[in-house]
Amino acid sequence: MCGIVGYIGNKQAYPILMKGLQRLEYRGYDSAGIALLDNAEMNVYKCKGKVIDLHNFAADKNKNGTIGIGHTRWATHGVPNDVNAHPHYSGSKNLVMIHNGIIENYGPLKEELKKRGHKFLSDTDTEVLIHLIEDIQEKEQVRVGEAVRIALNQVVGAYAIVILAKDNPNELIAAKKGSPMVIGIGADEFFIASDATPIVEYTKNVVYLEDEEIAFIERGKELKIKTIKNKAKTPYVQELELQLEALEKGGYDHFMLKEIYEQPRSIKDSMRGRLSSAEGVVNLGGITEYEQKFLNAKRIIFVACGTSWHAGLVGEYLFEDLARIPVEVEYASEFRYRNPIVYEDDVVIAISQSGETADTLAAIELAKSKGATIIGICNVVGSSIARATHAGSYTHAGPEIGVASTKAFTAQVTVLTLMALRIAYRKGTISASRFHELLSELEAIPAKVEKVLETNKSIQKIAEIYKDSSNALYLGRGYSFPVALEGALKLKEISYIHAEGYPAAEMKHGPIALIDEEMPVFVIATKGTSYEKVVSNIQEVKARKGKIIAIVTEGDTQVKEMADYTIEIPETDEILVPLVSVVPLQLLSYHIAVMRGCNVDQPRNLAKSVTVE
C-alpha cells in the first residue's frame, strides 16, 4: 500500500518523481503529492486523485529542484482528500515527510504533542510522526537524522519514510520497518522507492533497507546506514534483474490483459531450469538444503492472503494427493492472531506475489519463533519474505502491475506443483511412471494456455451477456474448487459484481436458494474423478432455471447439452487443470469489467501490495 519515491542528484527531480509515481500507482491511487527543494524554497504540491491529477495541478507551478520526494496514497488514517495527501509538513514547515505504513500509537503521541502546542492539519498518523521528529530535534538540539532515530524508538507500527529538510538541500533521510524500501545508486545520484520499478530505468545497483534501518543519503557522498539502535551497517549492493520493457503495456489496453496473455511464458519461466521430462528431473535449488525437512514433515502449513491463499488451496490438494503429507491452509491475517499450534517439524510455506504482504510476514515471524522451517514462494527478488524465510523459490512471473493478480496465481501453482512432485518422488508416494507422466503433462501446459487464449473472442461474447448481472456463483470440485474461488474473486475485484465461489456439492446447503433465471452460475466441469457429480450439480441448477456457463474439456458433449454456454479447454490431467481452467475466468472478469466501465488495473479501494495490516 502507498508508493514512495525520492531523488537526489544532478538532474531535475520532478520528471523522475512523476515517472516513478506512475510506476508505483498500482500501490495506491487515492491521492498523490510531491515536495521539491529549489535552493531555500520548499514547494509541496498534492491533491486528491491519481498521479495525472497531480501532474495537471502542478502544471503551472515552480517544479525546479534536484532533490525531492513523491507519494501516491492508499488511505488508512483519514479520507482521501487534498489535506490528507502526502507529503506532510512539520509544525515549522522546515521538514516534509512521506510515509507508507501505519503508526499504531499515533493517538497518544498526538495528544501529547497537542499538549506541547502542536497543531495538526490532517487526520493522518504520518503528520503526527513528522511533528514528533521535529519536536525531538528542537528539544534535544540534534540533527534531523538523530531526531529520526530517537523518534523511531518511540513509535509502534510499520513505516517506510523519507524526509526532506528545507535547511539541508543536500540530504534525504529514509527509514523502514515492515514496509519495503529500496535505494538505487547511480552516478552521483540516488533514487528511493517502495520497489524497484521506478529505479530500473536509471541504475541496476540497489540496496534493500532492512527493518529498523535508517539511510543517510547525501549528495556527493557514499550511502550511510545505521540502525535505530545507532549501530552502523555496511550497505549491501545488489544488481537488479528487472527489465524496463516488462513495466510497459506493450500494446495492450490494460496491464491485466497483458499479464493474462503473458501466462504461457510466465508458467514456462517458472519451470525453466527446474524441470526436464526427458531426463525425469525436478530440481528446485532454492529448497535443496531443506528438502529433508519436507521429507520428515508431519504437516505442511500454507500461509497467504487473497489470490495467493487460493494458490495455497491448490497446493493442499497437490501435497496431500501426491506426497501424502497433511496440509493446512491458513489466512495469514488470522494465523498470526489466534495463537496457532506450530511444531518444530512443521514446514510453513508462505506465498506472496510481492514478497511484502504485512500479514504474511508477521505469520512467518510467528512460525519461526516456534521453530518451524519456513519456505517462501514469491515473485520479487530481494523482497522482505525472500529475506525472512529459511529458503524458497521465486516464481519468475515478471512484474505484475495489474492489481488483480493473474499470472502470479498460475506461476505460484506451477512452483507448488514442482515442489509436490519433487517431494512425492523422493518419498516414494508416487510411481515412477506417474511421475514421468506428470512431468510431460506439466511441460505441455504453456501450449495449452496459448490455446485457451485463442478463445478470447467467444469469451468476450459471453461477457457481454452477463455484464449487468448483480450476483454470480462459481462452482468446482476437488482441484477445481480453488479455481472457483479465484474466479469469483476476480469478478468481485474488478467489476464490483457480488460473486461467491463454492464447492459444487455445497450449493444445496444454502446457496441454491439464490438461484433463479437471472443468476449466472460458472461451473468448472472438466473431465476427472468428480465429473459425474458436477454434472448432477449442473442439473440441480438447471432445474431452478439458473444460467450455466461451463468450463469443459475439449470435445465434451454431455455438459454442452445442458449448459447455456461452454468454454472448451484442452484435455489436461486433473491435478493440472487449475493452470488452464483459471484463464477463461480471468478473461471473463476482465471483459465484464471493461464493459461496465471499471478501472481494470486500479479497482476502487484496492492496492497491489498490502504492506499494512
N, C-alpha and C positions, 0 to 999 in steps of 0.2 A: 504494500500500500504506500502511496505517495512516491514521487520521483524527485530526487535531489540531484543538482548538478552545480559544479563550480569550476572556475577557471582563473588562473593567474599566469601571466607570461608577457610576451611582447606583441600579441595580436589584440585586435578589438574583441572584447569578451562577448558583446551582445549576440553576434551571429552564432557563435559557438554555443552559448547558453540556450538560445532559442531552438537550434537544431537538436541539442541534447534533450530539451524538454519534449520536443516532438517524438523523439525516440523513446522517451520514458513515459509517454502519456498513457500507455496501457496500464500503468501502475496507479493512476488516479486522474480524474478529469473533472472534478467539481469546481476548481478554481486554479489559478496559476499566477505566478509573480516572479519578479527578478529584482535584484539590487545591484547597482553598478557604482563604482567609486571612480570619479573623474577628478583627479587632483584631490582637493579637500571637500568636494561636493558629493554627497551621498544621494543617489537617485533611486527611489523604490517605486516600482510600478506593479500593481497587482489588481486583479479583478475576478469576479465570479465567471465561470465558464471554462472553455477549453483554451488550449495554447494559442489557437488562431485568434481568439478574442483578446488575449493579452497582446499579441502582435499588433492587432488593429488599435488597441488602446494606446500602445507606446509609439505608434507610427510618427507622430509629430513632436515627440519629446527628445530630450538630450539622451542619447544612448552611447556616449563616449565612455571609454574606460577600458583598461587592460586587466582589470580584476573585477570579478563579480560572482554572484550566486543566483540560482534559479530553483523553482519548486513547482510541481504540479500535484494537486492535493486530492486525496480521498478522505472525506471528512470523518473525524472521530469526535472531537470536542468542538461543538459549535456548528451551526448550519453552514452550508456553502454560501458565502457572500463575500463582498469586497473586503470587509473588515477582518474576517477570519482567515482570509487568504494569507499565505506566506509570501515573502519574509515578514518577520515581526521585529519591531524596534524594541530596544531597551528604553528605560524611562527618559534618559538624556538624549536618546536618538543617536548616540555615538556607536552603538552596536546594532547589528541586524543579524537575524538567525533564521535558517530553515531547518526543518525537523521532520523526520519520519519515525513514527513510533508513538508510544503512549507513556506519559509520566503519571504513574498511578497515584502518587501522593501530592499531586499538584494542588488539591483542595486546601490542605493545611498549610502548604507553602504559600499559597496565595493569601490566605487570611493573615499569616504572619507578616508578609510583605506589605499588605494593606495597613497594618498597624504601624509600619515604619514609614508610611507616607506614599507608598507606590500606588499609582493609578493605572488601571488596565482598560484597554480599549476593546479587546476582543474577548471571546468565550473560550479561547484555546489554552491548552496546557503548555503550548510552546512559548507563548508570551510570558507565562509565569517563569519558565526556565531562564529566558534571557534577562528578565528582571533580577532573578536570583543571582545570576552570574555578575551582573553589574553591581548589585548590592555588595557582594563579596569583594569585588575589585576595589570599591570605594572604601569599604570598612577595613579591609586588610592591607590596603595600599600595595597591591600586587599587580603584575601584568595580566592581561586578559587570559593568556594561556593557563596561568596558575589559578586564576579565578574559575576557569572552566573545570580544572582538575578538582578543586575543592568542592565545587557545586555538584559535580557528578558523583561524589562520595555521599551526597545527601539525598539524591533522588532515587526513587524506586520505580522501575519500569524499563521500557525499551526505548532506545533512541539511536538515530543516526543524525548528527547535527553538523552544520557548517556555519561558522561565524565570521563576519566581516566587520572590521573596526574602522570607523571614519578617520581616526587619528593614526592609523597604520596602513597605508596603501600598498604595503609590500608583504602582507601575510594573510593567509587563511588558516583557521583552526578548525579541525574536523575531529569527530569522535564517534564511537559506535558501541552499542550493546544490544544485541538481539535483533537489530535491523542491519541490512547489508550496506557496505560501503567499499568502493574500490577507488584507488588513486592511480591515475595514469601519469607516467613520467616521460616527458618529451624533451626536446632540445631547448633548455632554458624556459620551460613552461610545465605546468602541472594541470591535470584535469581531475575532477572529483565527480563521482556519480554513484547512484544506487546500484547499477550494474554496468557491465562493460559496453553496452550498446552505444552510448554517446562518445565513448573513448576510442573505439577501434579505428575510426577514421583518421585519427591523429597519431596514435602510437600503439605499439604492441606490448610495451613494457608496463606492467601494473603491479601494484601492491594491494593485497586484500587486508583491510584492517581486521584485527581480531577483537573480540569483546573486551570492553573496558580499556581500549587503547585510544590515545589522543595523538593526532598527527599535526605537526607544526610545519606548514607549507610556506616557505619564504622564497620570495623572488631572488633568483641568482644563487640560491644555496641548496644543499642537499636536504632531502626529506629527513625529518627527525620524528621519531615515535617514542612515546613513553606511556606507561600505564597510569591509571588514575591513582595508583599507589606510589607513583613517582619513580618507577623503575624504567630505565632506558631500554629500548628494544632496537635491534638491528632490522631495518626493513628487508623483507624477503621479496625480491623482484621476480615475477613470473612472466611468461610470454603468452599472450592471448592466442587462442586458436580460432576465434570467431572471424568470419569473413564478412566484409561490408555488404556484399551483394545479398547476403542472407537476410538483411534487415529491410530490404525494399520489397514492394508488392510484385514486382516482376510482371506487370501487365494485367494482373488480376484486379477485380474491382475491390476486393477486401482481402486482408491478411488471412481471415478464416478460410476463405475459399482456396487461397494459395496453399495453406497448410494442409487442407484436406487432400489436395492434389499432390502434395509432397510425400504422402504416406508410402507409396511404393518404394521411394528412395530412403525415407527415414527408417522404415522397417528393415530394409536391406542393410543400411548403415549400422543399425543396432545389432545385426548378426555378423557384420563383416569382421573377419579375423577371429571369430568365435565359433563358427560352425562350418563343418565340411562333411556333407553326407557321403561323399566319395570315400573319405578316409574314416568315416564313422566317429567323428570327433566333435565334442562340445568343450570349449575351453574358455573359462571366464577368469582371466588372470587376476582381476581385482579381488576375487574371493578365495584364491587358491590357498593362501595362508590359513584361512579359517574354514576350509572345507570339512575338516574333521569335526568341527563344531556342528555343522549341518548333519553329518552322518550320525552323530551321537545325540542329536537334539530329540527330546521327548515332545517338544512343542515348538511351533513357529507362531509368532505374533506379528501381524502386519499392523502398522500404524500409519495413517494417512488421512487426508481430507478431500472432499469433493470427488472429482474425476479420479484422482489417484486412489481413493478409497474403493472405487468401483474396480480399478485395476487389481487392487488387493483381493477383492472378492473372486476375481478370475484366478488369481494366484492361489487362493484357498482350494478351489477345485483342482488345480494343477498339482499342488504338492500332496494333497490327500489322495488323489486318484493315482498319481504316478509314483510318488516317493513314499506314500503311506505314513506321512508324518501328520499328527493332529495340528490343525491351524485355527487360530482365532484372528478375526479381522476387526480392528478397533478404530473408531474415530479418535484421532489424536487428541481432539479437544475434550473428549470425555475420559479417555485413558489417563491423562495427566492429572485429573482432579479426583479420581474415585478410589485412590489407594489400591491399585490393582495388585494381584498376586503375580510376582515375577520371580522365576527361579534362575539360578546361575547357569543351568544347562539349557535355558531357553535361547532361541535365536529370534531377535526382533528385527524385522525388515521395515525400514522407514522409506516411504515412497513420496516423492515430491518433484514436480516439474522444475520449479525454480531452485530447489535446494535451500529455500529461505523461509518456508512456512513456519510461522512462530509456534503454533501448537505442536507441530511435528517435532520441532527442535526441542521443545520442552518435554515431550514424551520420550525423546531419545535420552535426554539427561536423566530423567526419572528411571528409565530402564537400565542405564549404565550404572546408576547408584546402587542398583540391586544386583549387579554382577553379570547381567545378561550380555551376550555378544550382539553387537549392533551392526547390521548391514544396511547400507544406503543404496537406493536406486533414485538417481536424479539426472537432470539434463544439463546442468550448468557446472562446468569445470571450476573448481575453486570455491564453490558455494559453501555456505555455513554447514549444511548437512553433510556434504562431502568431507568437510574437515572434522566434523563432530563424531562420525561413525568410525568403527574399527576398520571396516573395509567396505567395498561396494562395487557397483558397476554403473558407468554412465550410459545413458540411453542413446546418445549421439543423434538425437532427433533434429538438432539445429535449433536456432532461435524460434520460439513460439510467441508471436506478438499478439495474436487474437486472444481476447480474454477467455472465450470459451475454448477449452482445451480439446484438441482433436488428435493431431499426430503424436502428442505426448502420451495419450492413452494407449495407442497401438504400439508405440515404442516401449512403454512400460510392460505391456503384456508380452511383447516379444522377449524382453530380457527375463521376465519371470518364467516364461516357457523354457528358455535356455537353462536357467537355474534348476528348475524342476527336473528337466530331462537329465542334466548332469548328475544331480544328486540321486535320482532314481536308478540310473545306470550303475553308479558307484555302489549303491546299496543292494543292487540285485533285485529290486522290486519291479523291474520291467525287463521283459525278454530282449535278447539282442535283436531279434527280427522286428519287434515292435519299436525298439529304439531307432533302428535304421529307417524304418518306415516313416516315423515322425520327423526325423531329420530331413528326409526328402520332401515330405509334405510342407515343412516349415520353409524350406528354401523356395518352394513354389508360391508362397503367399504373396510376395510383391506383384507377381504377374497376375494373380487372381484379383488383387485390389485394383490393378490397372483396368481389368475387365469390368469390374463394378463401376468404376468411374465413367465408363462409356455409356452407362445407363442414365447419366445426369439429366438428359432432356426429358425422359419419361418420368423421372422423379420430380422434375420441375412441374410437370403437368398435374401430378398428384398433389403437390404443394399448393397449387392454385385452387384446387377443390376444397382443401381443408384449412386454408389460411385464416378464415374467420371463425374457426371453432373456439369455443370458450374453455373446453376441457379435452383431455385426451388420456387414454390408458395405454400403457406399454406392457406387454406380457412376454415372458420367456420362461423356459425350464432349464435346469442344470446349468451348463456353461453359458447359456443364453440369458439367464436371469440377470446377471450384472449388466449385460448389454441393454436389457430393457430399462434398467435404472439409468444407465448412461444416456440412452436415447431420450428419456423423459427429462433428464437434467438439461440436456442441450436445448430442448424446446422451451423449457422454462427460462433459461438464462438469456436467450437472445430474442425470443418472440413474445415473451411475457404471457404465454398461454399456460394455464394451470395444467400440469401433466403429472401423472404418477406411474411409477414402474412397480410391477408385482410379479411374484412367481405365478405362473398361469393358473396353477391349482388353487391359489389363494383367492382368486377372483370371486368364487362363490361364498367366501367367508366375509363378504361385505361389499366390495367394490361393484359387484354385479348389480347392486341397487341403483347405480348411477347410469346404467346403460339404457339408452333409448336411440331413436333413429337419428339423433343429432351427434351422437358420441362416436368419434373415430377411435378405433382400437388397433394399435400397431402390434403385430404378433411376429416374433421370430419363430418360424415354423420350418426350420431346415431339417433334413433327414438326420436321424440319430436315434438313440435309445428311447427318447421321450416323444418321438414323432406322433405316434397314435394318440397319446394322451393330449398333446397340443391340439390335434385335430378335433378331439372331443370338446376341448375348451372353446375352439372356434365355433363349433356347432351351438354351444350354450350362448355365445354372444349373438349369433345369427337368429336364434330363436327369440331374442329380445330386440330384434331389429337394429342391433348395433352395426356400425360400418367397419369392415375388416380390411386393413391394409397389411398384407403379409410379406415377410421376407422369406423366400422359399429357395430350395435347391433347384438349380437349373434343370428343366425338364419335368418338374413336379406337375402333376395333373389333378391330384386329389384336392389339395388346398385351393388350387386355382379355380376349381368349380364352385367353391364355397365363398371365396373372398371377393370383395368388391374390386380390389386392386392387388396386384402382386408385383414384387420386385425380385427378380432372379439373381442369385449369386452362384458362382461356380461351386461344384461339389467339393466339399472340404471336410477333412477329418473333424469329428465332433469337437475335440478339445481345442482346435484352432479356429473354429467358426467365429468366435468373438472378433478376431482380427479382420475378418471380411464383412460380417453382418453389421458391424457398427457403422461402416462407411455410408450406406444409403440413409441411415438415420441421421448422420451428420449433415448430409446434403439436404434432406427433407427440412431439418430445422433451419439450415441456412436460407434456403429459398423462401420458406414461410416468413422468416424474419425480414428478409429483403422486401417481400411483397406487402408486409404490414408497415413498411417504412421505419423499421427499427434500426438503430445503430449497431450493426452486427459486431464490429470489432471492439466497441466500447459500450456494452449494455449498461443500462442505468443501475446505479448503486453498487456496481461490481468493480473490482480491480484485479489485475492479473496475479500479483504476488502478494499473498496475505501474510504480511510481516508484523501484524498486530494481533492480539488475542481477541 
